[in-house]
Amino acid sequence: MSNQEKQEGFEMLFDGTNLDKWTSTPAYEITPEGYIRSNPDAKFGKNLYTKDQYGDFVYRFEFKLTPGANNGVGIRTPLEGDAAYQGMEIQILDDGADVYKDLKPYQYHGSVYGIIAAKRGALNPVGEWNTEEIRIQGDKIKITVNGKVIVDGDLKQATKNGPADGKSHPGLSNSSGHIGFLGHGTEVFLRNIRVKKM
């Protein structure tokens, strides 16, 4: 964590050594290099959640994709149920993989799943580290990947005629909840995770 982040009030959620600030799950492990790895073979507990709850916040992390990788960041989500609907899910996805060529715009990397489509083209090549920041305050959400703003939206405005995917998203009305990494049976690496409550 940078000195500036310390002064701004950021809290380290993962520094490479322990998962003390997270719920326990067999689906995520710390690698010898000090990264969190989502285990693609895990049968249970595919999601890793913060013990604390957050409402308005800035969330920063780094991630590295493997070919065809699919994960997500759950925000304002409960510990039970499908976080993409009971909370919100920000996609983590290997956009360029052939298997995903027919996705809807609101399913690509950085999108608020089913609600706001992200701009594409900000991801580094598979196997390289990426930086991401998710900033949410009230209904305003802004997502930046590798220094490029890919989502700058308003959840209420985006859903005034219903969510883009036509499904029910009760989690949109949550004012706070847990932050999580949502596993979808693929390998993703994560590091340097920090958060600031606003």
Contacts in CASP RR format, 6 or more apart in sequence:
PFRMAT RR
TARGET T0000
AUTHOR 0000-0000-0000
METHOD contacts of the structure
MODEL  1
MSNQEKQEGFEMLFDGTNLDKWTSTPAYEITPEGYIRSNPDAKFGKNLYT
KDQYGDFVYRFEFKLTPGANNGVGIRTPLEGDAAYQGMEIQILDDGADVY
KDLKPYQYHGSVYGIIAAKRGALNPVGEWNTEEIRIQGDKIKITVNGKVI
VDGDLKQATKNGPADGKSHPGLSNSSGHIGFLGHGTEVFLRNIRVKKM
1 10 0 8 1.000
1 12 0 8 1.000
1 15 0 8 1.000
1 192 0 8 1.000
1 194 0 8 1.000
5 60 0 8 1.000
5 194 0 8 1.000
5 196 0 8 1.000
8 196 0 8 1.000
9 196 0 8 1.000
10 58 0 8 1.000
10 60 0 8 1.000
10 194 0 8 1.000
10 195 0 8 1.000
10 196 0 8 1.000
11 194 0 8 1.000
11 195 0 8 1.000
11 196 0 8 1.000
11 197 0 8 1.000
12 193 0 8 1.000
12 194 0 8 1.000
13 21 0 8 1.000
13 22 0 8 1.000
13 50 0 8 1.000
13 179 0 8 1.000
13 193 0 8 1.000
13 194 0 8 1.000
13 195 0 8 1.000
14 21 0 8 1.000
14 22 0 8 1.000
14 36 0 8 1.000
14 190 0 8 1.000
14 191 0 8 1.000
14 192 0 8 1.000
14 193 0 8 1.000
15 192 0 8 1.000
16 30 0 8 1.000
16 34 0 8 1.000
16 35 0 8 1.000
16 36 0 8 1.000
16 191 0 8 1.000
17 30 0 8 1.000
17 34 0 8 1.000
18 30 0 8 1.000
19 28 0 8 1.000
19 30 0 8 1.000
19 36 0 8 1.000
19 48 0 8 1.000
21 50 0 8 1.000
21 51 0 8 1.000
21 52 0 8 1.000
22 28 0 8 1.000
22 48 0 8 1.000
22 49 0 8 1.000
22 50 0 8 1.000
22 51 0 8 1.000
23 48 0 8 1.000
23 49 0 8 1.000
23 50 0 8 1.000
23 51 0 8 1.000
23 79 0 8 1.000
25 42 0 8 1.000
25 44 0 8 1.000
25 45 0 8 1.000
25 46 0 8 1.000
25 47 0 8 1.000
25 48 0 8 1.000
26 39 0 8 1.000
26 42 0 8 1.000
26 44 0 8 1.000
26 45 0 8 1.000
27 38 0 8 1.000
27 39 0 8 1.000
27 42 0 8 1.000
27 44 0 8 1.000
27 45 0 8 1.000
27 46 0 8 1.000
27 47 0 8 1.000
27 48 0 8 1.000
27 183 0 8 1.000
28 36 0 8 1.000
28 37 0 8 1.000
28 38 0 8 1.000
28 39 0 8 1.000
28 42 0 8 1.000
28 48 0 8 1.000
28 181 0 8 1.000
29 36 0 8 1.000
29 37 0 8 1.000
29 39 0 8 1.000
30 36 0 8 1.000
30 37 0 8 1.000
31 37 0 8 1.000
31 189 0 8 1.000
34 191 0 8 1.000
35 64 0 8 1.000
35 189 0 8 1.000
35 190 0 8 1.000
35 191 0 8 1.000
36 48 0 8 1.000
36 181 0 8 1.000
36 189 0 8 1.000
36 190 0 8 1.000
36 191 0 8 1.000
36 193 0 8 1.000
37 187 0 8 1.000
37 188 0 8 1.000
37 189 0 8 1.000
37 190 0 8 1.000
38 46 0 8 1.000
38 48 0 8 1.000
38 71 0 8 1.000
38 181 0 8 1.000
38 183 0 8 1.000
38 185 0 8 1.000
38 186 0 8 1.000
38 187 0 8 1.000
38 188 0 8 1.000
38 190 0 8 1.000
39 187 0 8 1.000
40 185 0 8 1.000
40 186 0 8 1.000
40 187 0 8 1.000
42 185 0 8 1.000
46 182 0 8 1.000
46 183 0 8 1.000
46 184 0 8 1.000
46 185 0 8 1.000
47 83 0 8 1.000
47 180 0 8 1.000
47 181 0 8 1.000
47 182 0 8 1.000
47 183 0 8 1.000
48 180 0 8 1.000
48 181 0 8 1.000
49 77 0 8 1.000
49 79 0 8 1.000
49 178 0 8 1.000
49 179 0 8 1.000
49 180 0 8 1.000
50 178 0 8 1.000
50 179 0 8 1.000
50 180 0 8 1.000
50 195 0 8 1.000
51 178 0 8 1.000
52 178 0 8 1.000
53 176 0 8 1.000
53 177 0 8 1.000
53 178 0 8 1.000
54 75 0 8 1.000
54 76 0 8 1.000
54 176 0 8 1.000
54 177 0 8 1.000
54 178 0 8 1.000
54 179 0 8 1.000
54 195 0 8 1.000
54 197 0 8 1.000
55 76 0 8 1.000
55 136 0 8 1.000
55 175 0 8 1.000
55 176 0 8 1.000
55 177 0 8 1.000
55 197 0 8 1.000
56 136 0 8 1.000
56 137 0 8 1.000
56 138 0 8 1.000
56 197 0 8 1.000
56 198 0 8 1.000
57 135 0 8 1.000
57 136 0 8 1.000
57 179 0 8 1.000
57 195 0 8 1.000
57 196 0 8 1.000
57 197 0 8 1.000
57 198 0 8 1.000
58 133 0 8 1.000
58 134 0 8 1.000
58 135 0 8 1.000
58 195 0 8 1.000
58 196 0 8 1.000
58 198 0 8 1.000
59 73 0 8 1.000
59 75 0 8 1.000
59 133 0 8 1.000
59 134 0 8 1.000
59 135 0 8 1.000
59 179 0 8 1.000
59 193 0 8 1.000
59 194 0 8 1.000
59 195 0 8 1.000
60 131 0 8 1.000
60 132 0 8 1.000
60 133 0 8 1.000
60 134 0 8 1.000
60 192 0 8 1.000
60 193 0 8 1.000
60 194 0 8 1.000
60 195 0 8 1.000
61 73 0 8 1.000
61 131 0 8 1.000
61 132 0 8 1.000
61 190 0 8 1.000
61 191 0 8 1.000
61 192 0 8 1.000
61 193 0 8 1.000
61 194 0 8 1.000
62 129 0 8 1.000
62 130 0 8 1.000
62 131 0 8 1.000
62 132 0 8 1.000
62 190 0 8 1.000
62 191 0 8 1.000
62 192 0 8 1.000
63 71 0 8 1.000
63 92 0 8 1.000
63 129 0 8 1.000
63 130 0 8 1.000
63 132 0 8 1.000
63 188 0 8 1.000
63 189 0 8 1.000
63 190 0 8 1.000
63 191 0 8 1.000
64 127 0 8 1.000
64 128 0 8 1.000
64 129 0 8 1.000
64 130 0 8 1.000
64 188 0 8 1.000
64 189 0 8 1.000
64 190 0 8 1.000
65 92 0 8 1.000
65 93 0 8 1.000
65 94 0 8 1.000
65 123 0 8 1.000
65 126 0 8 1.000
65 127 0 8 1.000
65 130 0 8 1.000
65 188 0 8 1.000
66 94 0 8 1.000
66 126 0 8 1.000
66 127 0 8 1.000
66 186 0 8 1.000
66 187 0 8 1.000
66 188 0 8 1.000
66 189 0 8 1.000
67 94 0 8 1.000
67 97 0 8 1.000
67 126 0 8 1.000
68 93 0 8 1.000
68 94 0 8 1.000
68 97 0 8 1.000
68 99 0 8 1.000
68 100 0 8 1.000
68 126 0 8 1.000
68 186 0 8 1.000
69 92 0 8 1.000
69 93 0 8 1.000
69 94 0 8 1.000
69 97 0 8 1.000
69 126 0 8 1.000
69 186 0 8 1.000
69 187 0 8 1.000
69 188 0 8 1.000
70 92 0 8 1.000
70 93 0 8 1.000
70 94 0 8 1.000
70 100 0 8 1.000
70 183 0 8 1.000
70 184 0 8 1.000
70 185 0 8 1.000
70 186 0 8 1.000
71 92 0 8 1.000
71 93 0 8 1.000
71 181 0 8 1.000
71 182 0 8 1.000
71 183 0 8 1.000
71 184 0 8 1.000
71 186 0 8 1.000
71 188 0 8 1.000
72 89 0 8 1.000
72 90 0 8 1.000
72 91 0 8 1.000
72 92 0 8 1.000
72 93 0 8 1.000
72 180 0 8 1.000
72 181 0 8 1.000
72 182 0 8 1.000
72 183 0 8 1.000
72 184 0 8 1.000
73 89 0 8 1.000
73 90 0 8 1.000
73 92 0 8 1.000
73 132 0 8 1.000
73 134 0 8 1.000
73 179 0 8 1.000
73 180 0 8 1.000
73 181 0 8 1.000
73 182 0 8 1.000
74 83 0 8 1.000
74 84 0 8 1.000
74 87 0 8 1.000
74 88 0 8 1.000
74 89 0 8 1.000
74 90 0 8 1.000
74 178 0 8 1.000
74 179 0 8 1.000
74 180 0 8 1.000
74 181 0 8 1.000
74 182 0 8 1.000
75 87 0 8 1.000
75 88 0 8 1.000
75 89 0 8 1.000
75 90 0 8 1.000
75 134 0 8 1.000
75 136 0 8 1.000
75 177 0 8 1.000
75 179 0 8 1.000
75 180 0 8 1.000
76 87 0 8 1.000
76 88 0 8 1.000
76 136 0 8 1.000
76 171 0 8 1.000
76 174 0 8 1.000
76 175 0 8 1.000
76 176 0 8 1.000
76 177 0 8 1.000
76 178 0 8 1.000
77 83 0 8 1.000
77 86 0 8 1.000
77 87 0 8 1.000
77 88 0 8 1.000
77 89 0 8 1.000
77 171 0 8 1.000
77 174 0 8 1.000
77 177 0 8 1.000
77 178 0 8 1.000
77 179 0 8 1.000
77 180 0 8 1.000
78 86 0 8 1.000
78 87 0 8 1.000
78 174 0 8 1.000
78 177 0 8 1.000
78 178 0 8 1.000
79 178 0 8 1.000
80 86 0 8 1.000
83 89 0 8 1.000
83 180 0 8 1.000
83 182 0 8 1.000
84 113 0 8 1.000
84 114 0 8 1.000
84 169 0 8 1.000
84 182 0 8 1.000
85 167 0 8 1.000
85 168 0 8 1.000
85 169 0 8 1.000
85 170 0 8 1.000
85 171 0 8 1.000
86 170 0 8 1.000
86 171 0 8 1.000
87 169 0 8 1.000
87 170 0 8 1.000
87 171 0 8 1.000
87 172 0 8 1.000
87 174 0 8 1.000
87 177 0 8 1.000
88 112 0 8 1.000
88 113 0 8 1.000
88 115 0 8 1.000
88 155 0 8 1.000
88 169 0 8 1.000
88 171 0 8 1.000
88 172 0 8 1.000
89 112 0 8 1.000
89 113 0 8 1.000
89 182 0 8 1.000
90 110 0 8 1.000
90 111 0 8 1.000
90 112 0 8 1.000
90 113 0 8 1.000
90 134 0 8 1.000
90 143 0 8 1.000
91 107 0 8 1.000
91 108 0 8 1.000
91 109 0 8 1.000
91 110 0 8 1.000
91 111 0 8 1.000
91 113 0 8 1.000
91 118 0 8 1.000
92 109 0 8 1.000
92 110 0 8 1.000
92 181 0 8 1.000
92 188 0 8 1.000
93 100 0 8 1.000
93 107 0 8 1.000
93 108 0 8 1.000
93 109 0 8 1.000
93 110 0 8 1.000
94 100 0 8 1.000
94 109 0 8 1.000
94 123 0 8 1.000
94 126 0 8 1.000
95 108 0 8 1.000
95 109 0 8 1.000
95 120 0 8 1.000
95 121 0 8 1.000
95 123 0 8 1.000
100 107 0 8 1.000
100 108 0 8 1.000
104 114 0 8 1.000
104 117 0 8 1.000
104 164 0 8 1.000
104 165 0 8 1.000
105 111 0 8 1.000
105 117 0 8 1.000
105 164 0 8 1.000
106 112 0 8 1.000
106 113 0 8 1.000
106 114 0 8 1.000
106 115 0 8 1.000
106 116 0 8 1.000
106 117 0 8 1.000
106 164 0 8 1.000
106 165 0 8 1.000
107 113 0 8 1.000
107 114 0 8 1.000
108 117 0 8 1.000
108 118 0 8 1.000
108 120 0 8 1.000
109 118 0 8 1.000
109 120 0 8 1.000
109 122 0 8 1.000
109 123 0 8 1.000
109 145 0 8 1.000
109 150 0 8 1.000
110 118 0 8 1.000
110 132 0 8 1.000
110 143 0 8 1.000
110 145 0 8 1.000
110 150 0 8 1.000
110 151 0 8 1.000
111 117 0 8 1.000
111 118 0 8 1.000
111 151 0 8 1.000
112 118 0 8 1.000
112 141 0 8 1.000
112 143 0 8 1.000
112 151 0 8 1.000
112 155 0 8 1.000
112 158 0 8 1.000
113 165 0 8 1.000
114 163 0 8 1.000
114 164 0 8 1.000
114 165 0 8 1.000
114 166 0 8 1.000
114 167 0 8 1.000
114 169 0 8 1.000
115 155 0 8 1.000
115 158 0 8 1.000
115 159 0 8 1.000
115 163 0 8 1.000
115 164 0 8 1.000
115 165 0 8 1.000
115 169 0 8 1.000
115 172 0 8 1.000
116 141 0 8 1.000
116 151 0 8 1.000
116 153 0 8 1.000
116 155 0 8 1.000
116 158 0 8 1.000
116 164 0 8 1.000
117 164 0 8 1.000
118 143 0 8 1.000
118 150 0 8 1.000
118 151 0 8 1.000
119 148 0 8 1.000
119 149 0 8 1.000
119 150 0 8 1.000
119 151 0 8 1.000
120 150 0 8 1.000
121 148 0 8 1.000
121 150 0 8 1.000
122 145 0 8 1.000
122 146 0 8 1.000
122 147 0 8 1.000
122 148 0 8 1.000
122 150 0 8 1.000
123 130 0 8 1.000
123 145 0 8 1.000
123 146 0 8 1.000
124 130 0 8 1.000
124 146 0 8 1.000
129 191 0 8 1.000
130 145 0 8 1.000
130 146 0 8 1.000
131 145 0 8 1.000
131 146 0 8 1.000
131 147 0 8 1.000
132 143 0 8 1.000
132 144 0 8 1.000
132 145 0 8 1.000
132 146 0 8 1.000
133 142 0 8 1.000
133 143 0 8 1.000
133 144 0 8 1.000
134 141 0 8 1.000
134 142 0 8 1.000
134 143 0 8 1.000
135 141 0 8 1.000
135 142 0 8 1.000
135 143 0 8 1.000
135 144 0 8 1.000
136 142 0 8 1.000
137 198 0 8 1.000
138 155 0 8 1.000
138 175 0 8 1.000
139 154 0 8 1.000
139 155 0 8 1.000
139 156 0 8 1.000
139 157 0 8 1.000
140 153 0 8 1.000
140 154 0 8 1.000
140 155 0 8 1.000
141 151 0 8 1.000
141 152 0 8 1.000
141 153 0 8 1.000
141 154 0 8 1.000
141 155 0 8 1.000
142 149 0 8 1.000
142 151 0 8 1.000
142 152 0 8 1.000
142 153 0 8 1.000
143 149 0 8 1.000
143 150 0 8 1.000
143 151 0 8 1.000
143 152 0 8 1.000
144 150 0 8 1.000
155 172 0 8 1.000
158 164 0 8 1.000
159 169 0 8 1.000
159 172 0 8 1.000
163 169 0 8 1.000
163 172 0 8 1.000
179 195 0 8 1.000
181 188 0 8 1.000
181 190 0 8 1.000
END
